[in-house]
Amino acid sequence: MAPTSELNPGEEVITSFSGDKTTYWRAHAWMAAVAMALGMGVLAALGNAHIWTGAVGGLAAIAVRAFYLASDEVAARWDLTNHRLLGPGTRSIPLDQITRARSLFGAVQIVTSGGDKHLLKYQADTAAVIAQIDAARGAEPETTP
């Protein structure tokens, strides 16, 4: 879950971004709460007398997902170089192709000029990650109105 792309001549890694365990578990706690509420809502709408089972099912589904994916999701690493953003495996995004970096529910979404979207998931400080990417690509930081 680390970048495997070779660095080009003159290219150097500025910083690396990995998932944060606390952010990962917080996101899954929110997903569990939503899944529990939806499960109970569906059962109530269907007239089921045991709506509490929707909460159990929602919690179980998200808990299985969380424990199954935890080691991979938190281990995913992105390297920011002076030329590219390198993702897990061979993902490579030239800095001049990045049109936007924005925060999206504890992740940083990278949008390219070709319309591709990439997520740096479970970042503890999305604003700092965005600022570092924007600085590397020489972009002005976006301001929120």
N, C-alpha and C positions, 0 to 999 in steps of 0.2 A: 504494500500500500504506500510505497514511496516512489518518487520519480525515478525512472530508469533512463531518461533521455541523456545523451552525452552533452556536455557543455561545449559550446562553440569556442574557437580561439578568441580570447579577450573577454569572455563571459565569466562572471563570477556570481555566486550565490550571495544575495544581500541578507535574506532572512528566510525562515521556514515557518509555516503555519500548520499546526496539528489540531485535531479536535480536542476539546476540553471535556473531561469526564463529568464534571459538575453540570455543565451546560447540556451534555448528552442526557443525563438522568433527569434534569429539570424538564427538558423538552418531552421526554417520554412520560413524565408525570402528568403534564398537560394533555398529551395525547390520550392517556388512560382516562383522565377525567372526562374528556369529550366523548370517548368511546363508551364509557359507562352511561353517560347521560343519553347518548343516542340510542344505545341498546334498551334502556328503560323506556325512552320515548316511543320507540317502535313497538315494544310489547304493550305499552299502555294504549297506543292507537289501535292495536289489534284486539284489544279487550282481554288480554291475558291477565289473570288474577295474580300472577307471580312476577310482577315487573322487576323485582329485586334480582332475578336471574340475568337480566340485561346488564346490570352493573357487574355481576360476577363474570359474565362472558366478555364484556368490554375490557375489564381489568386483565383477565387471563390472556386475551389476544395480544394486548400491548406488552404485557410482561414477557410473554414468549418471544415476541419480536425484539424487545429490548435486550434480553439476555443473549439471544442468538446472534445479534448483530454488533454487540458492544465492542468486541475486540477489533473488528475490522473498521468500524466507523470512527472510533477514536484514534486508531493508528494511522488513518489516512493522512498523508503529509503533502503539502504543496510548497514548492521552493520558488521564491521570488528572486530572479536574477536581474542584472542590469539590462537584459534584452528580452526576457520572456518570463512567463509564469508557468512553471512546470508542475503538472499534477501527477497523481498516482499513475504508475505505468508509463506510457509514452505520451500522455497528454502534454501538449505544448501550445501555449498561447503567446504569440509575439505581443509585446507591450503596445506596439503601434496599432494593433488590431482590437484592443480593448476600448470600447466606447463608454462603458459605464461599470462601476462597481457600487453595489448598494446592499444595504442590510435587509435581510429577509428572514425573520423569525429565528435569530441565533445563528444564521448562516450569512455568508457573503456571496451574493450572486454577481458573477462576471458576465457581461454581455459583450459580444464581439461585433465588429462591423458586418460580419456575415450573418448575424442573427443567432449564432450559437450561444447557449447559456451554460454556465458551469457553476457548481456550488461548492464553496469551501464550508463544509458543514461543521456545526457545533463549535463556533469560535466564541471564546469567552468575552472578547472585546472587539466587536465587529467594527466599531468606529476606528480603532487603531489599525486594524487590518486594511480597511479601505484607505486610510490616510497613507499607509506605507505603499500600497499599490499605486495610488494616485501620484505620490511623490516620485516613484520609480518611472512612471510613464510620463511625467512632466505635466500632469493635468492639474487644473485648479480644483480644489475640493468643492463638492456640491454643497450648497446651503439649502436648508429646509425652510420654506416660506412660513 
